[in-house]
Amino acid sequence: MKNSIKVERAKKNMTQQELAELIQVSRQTINSIEAGKYVPSTVLALKIAKIFGQPVELIFELEEGD
């Protein structure tokens, strides 16, 4: 699964730590999601999308084979 979290954070000049605090997870969780090492739960994906004011499908995209 691909995601645009890093791009969306940059648009808002937001650090991984700031995003993590807003959605109540660790900075390492945000790092792992951005790196594609961890697929977030539906609830977490929805929280992230809400922070950026975007539909979840604009933040997260399935790749072929997912």
N, CA and C of each residue as an Amber inpcrd file, in Angstrom:
protein
   198
   0.8360000  -1.1690000   0.0000000   0.0000000   0.0000000   0.0000000
   0.8880000   1.2430000   0.0000000   0.6130000   2.1420000  -0.9250000
   1.3370000   3.4090000  -0.9970000   0.5750000   4.4480000  -0.1850000
   1.2960000   5.4750000   0.2490000   0.6190000   6.5680000   0.9370000
   1.3380000   7.8840000   0.6590000   0.6110000   8.9610000   0.8690000
   1.1630000  10.2930000   0.6220000   1.2870000  11.0900000   1.9270000
   1.4820000  10.3980000   3.0270000   1.5550000  11.0740000   4.3250000
   2.7090000  12.0730000   4.3610000   3.8610000  11.6720000   3.8740000
   5.0290000  12.5650000   3.9100000   4.7510000  13.8490000   3.1220000
   4.1230000  13.7170000   1.9750000   3.7770000  14.8770000   1.1410000
   2.7690000  15.7630000   1.8630000   1.7480000  15.1400000   2.4400000
   0.7230000  15.9010000   3.1530000   1.3070000  16.6010000   4.3780000
   2.2240000  15.9520000   5.0670000   2.8880000  16.5830000   6.2080000
   3.6750000  17.7980000   5.7610000   4.3770000  17.6500000   4.6390000
   5.1900000  18.7580000   4.1150000   4.3130000  19.9650000   3.7630000
   3.1470000  19.6960000   3.1960000   2.2250000  20.7880000   2.8540000
   1.8210000  21.5860000   4.0870000   1.7270000  20.9090000   5.2210000
   1.3200000  21.5560000   6.4670000   2.5120000  21.8870000   7.3640000
   3.7200000  21.6610000   6.8460000   4.9400000  21.9100000   7.6150000
   4.8590000  21.2100000   8.9790000   4.4980000  19.9300000   8.9430000
   4.2540000  19.1420000  10.1480000   5.2950000  18.0350000  10.2640000
   5.7980000  17.8280000  11.4630000   6.7570000  16.7520000  11.6880000
   6.0230000  15.4400000  11.9490000   6.7680000  14.3520000  11.8770000
   6.1950000  13.0490000  12.2280000   5.7100000  13.0720000  13.6680000
   6.4780000  13.6920000  14.5520000   6.1040000  13.7560000  15.9640000
   4.8000000  14.5150000  16.1650000   4.6400000  15.6240000  15.4690000
   3.4080000  16.4130000  15.6020000   2.1980000  15.6100000  15.1320000
   2.3240000  14.9230000  14.0020000   1.2240000  14.0880000  13.5130000
   0.9290000  12.9680000  14.4980000   1.9700000  12.3380000  14.9860000
   1.8080000  11.2430000  15.9460000   1.0410000  11.7000000  17.1840000
   1.3800000  12.8670000  17.6900000   0.7030000  13.3870000  18.8740000
  -0.7660000  13.6720000  18.5980000  -1.0660000  14.1920000  17.4160000
  -2.4590000  14.4930000  17.0610000  -3.3350000  13.2430000  16.9990000
  -2.7560000  12.1350000  16.5570000  -3.5690000  10.9140000  16.4350000
  -3.2360000   9.8770000  17.5100000  -2.4120000  10.2820000  18.4590000
  -2.1110000   9.4840000  19.6460000  -1.4520000   8.1340000  19.3350000
  -0.3940000   8.2150000  18.5300000   0.4610000   7.0550000  18.2650000
   1.9060000   7.5110000  18.4310000   2.8430000   6.5900000  18.3280000
   4.2510000   6.9720000  18.4280000   4.7650000   7.5220000  17.0990000
   5.8480000   8.2910000  17.1870000   6.4790000   8.7910000  15.9630000
   6.9610000   7.6290000  15.1070000   7.4000000   6.5490000  15.7680000
   7.8710000   5.3690000  15.0440000   6.7460000   4.7400000  14.2130000
   5.5200000   4.8180000  14.7210000   4.3730000   4.2960000  13.9530000
   4.2030000   5.0980000  12.6690000   4.2740000   6.4080000  12.7630000
   4.1550000   7.2600000  11.5720000   5.2850000   6.9480000  10.6020000
   6.4900000   6.8110000  11.1160000   7.6370000   6.4880000  10.2700000
   7.4180000   5.1630000   9.5470000   6.9330000   4.1600000  10.2500000
   6.7050000   2.8400000   9.6490000   5.6090000   2.8750000   8.5890000
   4.5680000   3.6560000   8.8290000   3.4900000   3.7870000   7.8350000
   4.0380000   4.4790000   6.5920000   4.7480000   5.5870000   6.7780000
   5.3170000   6.3240000   5.6390000   6.2480000   5.4410000   4.8170000
   7.0200000   4.5950000   5.4870000   7.9890000   3.7330000   4.8050000
   7.3410000   2.5050000   4.1640000   6.0460000   2.3200000   4.4070000
   5.3530000   1.1690000   3.8310000   5.6120000  -0.1290000   4.5700000
   6.1520000  -0.0310000   5.7910000   6.4470000  -1.2240000   6.5790000
   5.2720000  -1.6440000   7.4460000   4.3100000  -0.7440000   7.6040000
   3.1650000  -0.9980000   8.4690000   1.9180000  -0.4720000   7.7930000
   0.8790000  -1.3070000   7.7180000  -0.4100000  -0.8950000   7.1580000
  -1.3010000  -0.5040000   8.3290000  -1.7630000   0.7460000   8.3550000
  -2.5490000   1.1960000   9.5050000  -3.9340000   0.5600000   9.5380000
  -4.4950000   0.5370000  10.7290000  -5.8820000   0.0910000  10.8810000
  -6.8030000   1.0820000  10.1710000  -8.0200000   0.6820000   9.9610000
  -9.0040000   1.5690000   9.3400000  -9.1730000   2.8330000  10.1740000
  -9.2820000   2.6720000  11.4720000  -9.4650000   3.8250000  12.3590000
  -8.2760000   4.7800000  12.2490000  -7.0830000   4.2490000  12.2660000
  -5.8870000   5.0870000  12.1670000  -5.8170000   5.7890000  10.8150000
  -6.1310000   5.0710000   9.7500000  -6.1310000   5.6720000   8.4070000
  -7.1520000   6.8050000   8.3280000  -8.3120000   6.6070000   8.9240000
  -9.3420000   7.6480000   8.9130000  -8.9140000   8.8660000   9.7320000
  -8.2580000   8.6400000  10.8530000  -7.7540000   9.7550000  11.6650000
  -6.7290000  10.5690000  10.8900000  -5.8280000   9.8820000  10.2060000
  -4.7940000  10.5630000   9.4110000  -5.4430000  11.3840000   8.3040000
  -6.3820000  10.7920000   7.5970000  -7.0670000  11.5000000   6.5130000
  -7.7960000  12.7350000   7.0450000  -8.4130000  12.6090000   8.2070000
  -9.1390000  13.7390000   8.8060000  -8.1940000  14.8830000   9.1440000
  -7.0180000  14.5660000   9.6770000  -6.0220000  15.5970000  10.0050000
  -5.6650000  16.4100000   8.7600000  -5.5400000  15.7220000   7.6270000
  -5.1410000  16.3940000   6.3920000  -6.3290000  16.9210000   5.5920000
  -7.5410000  16.6570000   6.0580000  -8.7300000  17.1580000   5.3590000
  -8.9030000  16.5520000   3.9820000  -8.4980000  15.2840000   3.8510000
  -8.5600000  14.5840000   2.5680000  -9.3410000  13.2780000   2.7310000
  -9.9760000  12.7970000   1.6580000 -10.5670000  11.4610000   1.7250000
  -9.4520000  10.4230000   1.8980000  -9.7470000   9.3770000   2.6250000
  -8.7410000   8.3620000   2.9290000  -8.1150000   7.7870000   1.6530000
  -8.9080000   7.6650000   0.5870000  -8.3680000   7.0810000  -0.6430000
  -7.4030000   8.0090000  -1.3820000  -7.3270000   9.2720000  -0.9770000
  -6.3080000  10.1650000  -1.5400000  -5.0030000  10.0800000  -0.7470000
  -5.0770000   9.6140000   0.4760000  -3.8790000   9.4430000   1.3060000
  -3.2750000   8.0610000   1.1160000  -4.1390000   7.0580000   1.0270000
  -3.6990000   5.6650000   0.9070000  -4.1790000   5.0800000  -0.4050000
  -3.2990000   4.3340000  -1.0810000  -3.6240000   3.7360000  -2.3730000
  -3.1160000   2.2930000  -2.4310000  -4.0080000   1.4100000  -2.7990000
  -3.6000000   0.0070000  -2.9520000  -2.6810000  -0.1280000  -4.1500000
  -1.6730000  -0.9690000  -3.9990000  -0.7880000  -1.2980000  -5.1010000
  -1.2070000  -2.6530000  -5.6680000  -0.8270000  -2.9110000  -6.8830000
  -1.1330000  -4.1990000  -7.4690000  -0.4940000  -5.2810000  -6.5970000
  -1.2390000  -6.2780000  -6.2670000  -0.7390000  -7.3540000  -5.4280000
  -1.1340000  -7.2150000  -3.9610000  -1.7020000  -6.0760000  -3.5990000
  -2.1830000  -5.8800000  -2.2190000  -3.4720000  -6.6530000  -2.0050000
